[in-house]
């Protein structure tokens, strides 16, 4: 990687190992991982309880209880998106290299020279089995949970990005982690990063 700034944006379907893969890539590269934990930093900077912010993290706003006043939204979901975006831009402006999970980072940081965008998907049956085991759910409950989470992520992303969530044209690399497993997926991603940063 050398001295070049590297920003790895990883988006993922629910039920994949996207977050785990992001953490492994960050550890292997020796750079910070920004995920839900960035809420703690944002909360501290703004004097807000982090638990309060968690309720609105990566969620679409609810139209019934939110409105615009003079062009500005009163939605906490929109406010948190703005705070997270400013946080990521500040980190990027500082020259720091990092991995970020979700948060529409591929759109928020679009145009940055060191940005590499990745989307991790998986086979429905594989995801279903993993979600069932992880949360001790029935097939029906696990499928419902998967679809609910992905619908929320899709709505959130599509509200804040010109590129549709999961559309391969919006990412540098899309990979199905059900095919290779966690370790091989990490290896493939790191090989891609190495090729992109060579020279």
Residue pairs with C-beta under 8 A, 6 or more apart in sequence:
1 29
1 97
1 193
1 197
2 197
4 114
4 197
5 92
5 95
5 96
5 97
5 112
5 113
5 114
6 29
6 31
6 97
6 114
6 116
6 193
6 197
7 92
7 97
7 98
7 99
7 100
7 105
7 109
7 112
7 114
7 115
7 116
8 22
8 25
8 26
8 29
8 98
8 99
8 100
8 116
8 118
8 189
8 193
9 100
9 105
9 106
9 109
9 115
9 116
9 117
9 118
10 18
10 21
10 22
10 25
10 99
10 100
10 101
10 102
10 118
10 119
10 120
11 18
11 101
11 102
11 105
11 106
11 117
11 118
11 119
11 120
11 157
11 165
11 166
11 171
12 18
12 19
12 21
12 22
12 101
12 102
12 119
12 120
12 121
13 120
13 121
13 122
13 127
13 146
13 150
13 153
13 166
14 127
14 131
14 145
14 146
14 149
14 150
14 153
15 122
15 126
15 127
15 128
15 130
15 131
15 146
16 120
16 121
16 122
16 127
16 177
16 178
17 120
17 130
17 177
17 182
17 185
18 101
18 120
18 177
19 35
19 101
20 182
21 120
21 177
21 182
21 185
21 186
21 189
22 33
22 35
22 99
22 100
22 101
23 33
23 35
23 99
24 182
24 186
25 99
25 186
25 189
25 190
25 193
26 32
26 33
26 98
26 99
27 33
28 186
28 190
29 97
29 99
29 190
29 193
31 96
31 97
31 98
31 99
32 96
32 97
32 98
32 99
33 98
33 99
33 100
33 101
34 87
34 88
34 91
34 98
34 99
34 100
34 101
34 103
35 100
35 101
35 102
36 54
36 57
38 84
38 87
38 103
39 50
39 53
39 54
39 57
40 50
41 87
42 48
42 50
42 53
42 80
42 83
42 84
42 87
43 49
43 50
43 52
43 53
44 50
45 87
46 83
53 80
55 76
56 76
56 77
56 79
56 80
57 80
58 102
58 103
58 152
58 153
58 156
59 77
59 152
59 156
60 77
60 152
60 155
60 156
60 159
61 73
61 75
61 76
61 77
61 78
61 159
62 75
62 77
66 73
66 74
66 75
66 77
66 78
67 73
67 74
68 74
73 79
77 156
81 103
81 104
81 156
81 160
84 103
84 108
85 103
85 104
85 108
88 100
88 103
88 105
88 108
88 109
89 108
89 109
91 98
92 109
92 112
97 114
102 153
104 156
104 157
104 160
104 161
105 117
106 115
106 117
106 161
106 163
106 170
106 171
107 160
107 161
107 162
107 163
108 160
109 115
116 172
116 173
116 192
116 193
116 196
117 170
117 171
117 172
117 173
118 171
118 172
118 173
118 174
118 175
118 189
119 166
119 168
119 170
119 171
119 173
119 174
119 175
120 174
120 175
120 176
120 177
120 185
121 166
121 174
121 175
121 176
121 177
122 176
122 177
122 178
123 176
123 178
123 179
124 146
126 178
127 146
127 178
128 139
128 142
128 143
128 146
131 137
131 142
131 145
131 146
132 138
132 139
132 141
132 142
135 141
135 142
135 145
137 145
153 165
154 165
154 166
157 164
157 165
158 164
158 165
161 170
163 169
163 170
164 170
168 174
172 192
172 196
173 189
173 192
175 185
175 188
175 189
177 185
180 188
